[in-house]
Amino acid sequence: MPGWFPSLSPCILLAAASGDAAAAHDHQAFLQTLVLVLCASAVTTVLFHWLRQPVVLGYLLAGFVVGPNFPLVPIEVADPHVVQTLAELGVILLMFSLGIEFSLPKLMRVGGTAGFVAIVQCSFMVWIGYLTGQAFGWSKLASIYGGAVIAISSTTIIVKALEEQKIKEKYTQIVFGILIVEDLIAILLLTILRPLGGGDTLSPFEVVTTLGRLFFFLALFMSIGLLTVPRIMRAVVKLERGETTVVAGVGLAFGLAYLAEQFGYSAALGAFLAGSLVAESGVERTIEHLVQPVRDVFAAIFFVSVGIMIDPAQIAAHWVVVLAFLFAVVLGKLFSVTLGCLLTGRSVQTSVKCGMCLSQIGEFSFIIASVGLATGATDHLLYSIAVAVSGMTTLLTPWLIRAADGTASFIDRKLPRRIQTFLGLYGSWVSQLGAGAVDARRLRIRRLTRWLAVDALFLAVIVVGTSLQMSDISSTVHQSLRVTQRVAEILTALGALVIAAPFFVGLLRVARYLGFEIANLAFPPESSALDYAAAPRKLLVVTVQLAIVVVVGLPLVAITQPFLPPLPGAIVLLLVLSLLAISFWRGAANFQGHAKAAAQLIAEALARQTRDDRAQHVANNPLAEVNRMMTGLGSSIPIALKAGSPAIGRTLADINLRGLTGATVVAIQRGTEEAVVVPAGNERLLAGDHLAVAGTEEALEAARRLLDPATPESLAPSGV
């Protein structure tokens, strides 16, 4: 033993020395990267704050400067792998903070709107992205990945942009709700695309199994978490030690993020769920305040990581493709989100703001592109496009948010009068649908909704299954009937159409019946021979049918498009939408006449009110009888413009009453003779005017506060 031990010692020491050297090198590389990133971020954030520009742009610039693609390459560049690791920590902390801010009750309040809009937006963007990829000659699989890459908006970018501009308006709750549903859709897309990228086929059974596992995970995660996490965090905060609270909060975020990743889901989803659980503890503000500085540091590193990946050479080489996807993201998301929000009863102002907030892509786009690259489904071009479009839309997002108010007001003013009248009152109709106890009609609506989902599911399974098994089925037909292979394929396709036809017809019939049921829920049929709600009910029927076709048809087209020739699915959807749009236009014209007649009666009631000088006597309100007769205009209330009201001397477009409150001015009475029914946006308000304002109870209360002379700041130009 003494003879060989000393001879081995130098080898051991050399190996140990080599390991120490490697560790020292890794430590030095990590420290060097951290210094470069933080110092560059510090300089750019101060510079952009001084220039009064969003600091997110400064972080992107910092990443580009310290990255390998900067034209004036510095002596040392940041290690992208180290930056990416740090950026993932930033995403986890940002999602944790978002979960604290957006608790489960808030999610439930906007869940219906968020789910509807997210499905419409993601389906539309997957379809548009697929068609864009096909237009540039990409394979079907690469085009599917291209659609998935541009479908999901960036939670991180939006949260930071809204924080920078100190925007806390109510529409941001809808935006956050949409982002949450989009993240769940992104997880589903990743689960489906991963085996497709590897060349495997994915059966409908596997899709259903994937959805079941996801819902089971969420249910188990939240049920156990609600029993434990709030209690633990309350106990930690009671210790009144800041360092203990911040360590416990950050540890919880990373622990649950790791747990979610171990189950095969996103770490970001786990971190968000952790924040949602903390939000139920009652001490969430204390934890959020302590975690915020740590979050801000790592969030800056995340945006730097995006800047590092910007490659001007790639963008220059493929600038046409990049611009095509850029326009698809900005215009496609603006259109689809705005349409989805409008169909759920939100105002033009809220809908356009949501659309302009969500017009970008980010972290999930990189993940999806990485999966495509790793599985061989796509080449490096798609990843470069994702980075380029993400970088440019990140630059555009703060400007789009700033321009949202003006853009929404412009669109609202330019809409046809009949559409303005409809949108001003549609929100009150939708709000009536959520009121009331469960009755026979609501049970029928739920049953029809289930049948709608079943018809859509079977239709998609038939189309996709036939396409995937076309060669096997046609070969069987070829051998059985002794026909050519081409004829066998035609017969197979015709057979699939025959099988799918009942489900397609059933889909249209259920949508029709569902429209009638929902409309009758909002406007019950009159018992008398005279039906005052005929015009608004017919218009609501068509609108509901239009919404159903959009929320069911777009996912169907997005799912089946890769398995069909380019045009058939889109043509069928556009044909159905065109027929409904024509019916909607005619219904809106009829409703405009109904609204004018109702507004004339309201103006006459206001004139009597003015003559009797009983504007403040609610018990003698002459609008009560008109409200009963003129169903469809919502609850109308009189509001007198007293001296000192901030609305005096301004037009309806200037005060933007409908955009800010959701209420609509249906009539204006001046004195005892002059009346303006269904006023246009350029109508100027005068002292002494009596306004008949219609809308939901919440909207009417907001309108009262807005027009009250005691709150002139609410109508300041900056709020318009």
HELIX and SHEET records of a PDB file:
HELIX    1   1 PHE A    5  TRP A   50  1                                  46    
HELIX    2   2 VAL A   55  VAL A   66  1                                  12    
HELIX    3   3 PRO A   80  GLU A  101  1                                  22    
HELIX    4   4 LEU A  104  ALA A  135  1                                  32    
HELIX    5   5 LYS A  140  VAL A  149  1                                  10    
HELIX    6   6 THR A  155  GLU A  164  1                                  10    
HELIX    7   7 TYR A  171  GLY A  197  1                                  27    
HELIX    8   8 PRO A  204  LYS A  238  1                                  35    
HELIX    9   9 GLY A  242  GLN A  262  1                                  21    
HELIX   10  10 ALA A  267  ALA A  279  1                                  13    
HELIX   11  11 GLU A  284  ILE A  308  1                                  25    
HELIX   12  12 PRO A  312  ALA A  317  1                                   6    
HELIX   13  13 TRP A  319  LEU A  343  1                                  25    
HELIX   14  14 VAL A  348  CYS A  357  1                                  10    
HELIX   15  15 GLU A  363  THR A  375  1                                  13    
HELIX   16  16 HIS A  380  LYS A  414  1                                  35    
HELIX   17  17 ARG A  417  LEU A  433  1                                  17    
HELIX   18  18 ALA A  440  LEU A  468  1                                  29    
HELIX   19  19 MET A  470  LEU A  481  1                                  12    
HELIX   20  20 GLN A  485  ALA A  522  1                                  38    
HELIX   21  21 ALA A  534  THR A  560  1                                  27    
HELIX   22  22 GLN A  561  PHE A  563  5                                   3    
HELIX   23  23 PRO A  568  ASP A  612  1                                  45    
HELIX   24  24 VAL A  618  ASN A  620  5                                   3    
HELIX   25  25 LEU A  623  MET A  629  1                                   7    
HELIX   26  26 LEU A  652  ILE A  655  1                                   4    
HELIX   27  27 LEU A  657  THR A  661  1                                   5    
HELIX   28  28 GLU A  697  LEU A  707  1                                  11    
HELIX   29  29 PRO A  712  LEU A  715  5                                   4    
HELIX   30  30 PRO A  717  GLY A  719  5                                   3    
SHEET    1   A 4 SER A 635  ALA A 640  0                                        
SHEET    2   A 4 HIS A 690  GLY A 695 -1                                        
SHEET    3   A 4 THR A 664  ARG A 670 -1                                        
SHEET    4   A 4 GLU A 674  VAL A 677 -1                                        
END                                                                             
